[in-house]
Amino acid sequence: MVNSILHVKDLKIYFPLVSKFFSRVKGYVKAVDGITLEIKKGETLGLVGESGSGKSTLGKGIVCLYSPYSGEILYKGANLGDRSAKELRQIRKNLQMVFQDPYSSLNPRMTVASMLGEGMKIHGLCTKGEIKGRVNDLLQMVGLPRDAGTRYPHEFSGGQRQRLSIARALSIDPEFIVLDEPVSALDVSMQAQILNLLKDLQGRLGLTYLFIAHDLSVVKHMSSRVAVMYLGRLVEVLRDEEIEERARHPYTVSLISSIPKLDEEEKGKKIILEGDIPSPINLPEGCRFQTRCYQATEQCRRIDPELKDLGEDHQVACLLC
């Protein structure tokens, strides 16, 4: 892909299940199981799927919070797995993350100014005298008053804390930010404000986003392309503006049908999936979606489909497509 800033190749992130006796590994939780994707500089790639599909694990793996079981993460062509600790520290300055719960991700014992200035000190981005001015600029950029720097996280509302999380991510001038369900804990009016803020910052600073959410309507609002994830794998990737017309995978179609509709006729077309997402410890045979798919055939229960290219930035992993 032209101008890609991040390239993930066959990434697998497994968590070992260790027996209490003899500390033997008796299996793995296959949270991410063979993901390949590219993200272009300046775009927003939306990653959508149900809880338990591995979205957050993939995001944390990309910013090196989890170590890969296998596969590669290439940032501007540099394999993050081959870097020394010193080199990785420099690269990771450009890869930041905004977490779902802003309260638990902020240090309750540090003032806002201390939090925002910490990364600047570690990476030597500005002198001690310049930090205060830089902190004030960040607070203004995310829509908070300057006196917020003297306060603690518990003194802010949920929406304000998320603004602080965004400011902290921006404090070391990153190029790429993973947004892990940044508005799911907020009310609707505050969601709109945060989404508009993220779009504005992207335009002003030239940022690249991986936007993770379980709500497809929110992803559609933010993204230029959408990747649909199910049980550790990508099942479909396509351009945002074409998702309702060109979606081919039954899982993507069911997610689209769950978006609230005003039209009475459209309301009746909602597809309700039976059962729950299977365990990533004991994966089903064949296609991973076949246990819940309303179009599954005998072939789907035997063959695990690969992601195939349909052209025009459209990929799908389905035997029926």
Secondary structure, 3 states (H helix, E strand, C coil): CCCEEEEEEEEEEEEEEECCCCCCEEEEEEEEEEEEEEEECCCEEEEECCCCCCHHHHHHHHCCCCCCCEEEEEECCEEHHHCCHHHHHHHHCCEEEECCCHHHHCCCCCCHHHHHHHHHHHHCCCCHHHHHHHHHHHHHHCCCCHHHHHCCHHHCCHHHHHHHHHHHHHCCCCCEEEEECCCCCCCHHHHHHHHHHHHHHHHHHCCEEEEEECCHHHHHHHCCEEEEEECCEEEEEEEHHHHHHHCCCHHHHHHHHCCCCCCHHHHCCCCCCCCCCCCCCCCCCCCCCCCCCCCCCCHHHCCCCCCEECCCCCEECCCCC
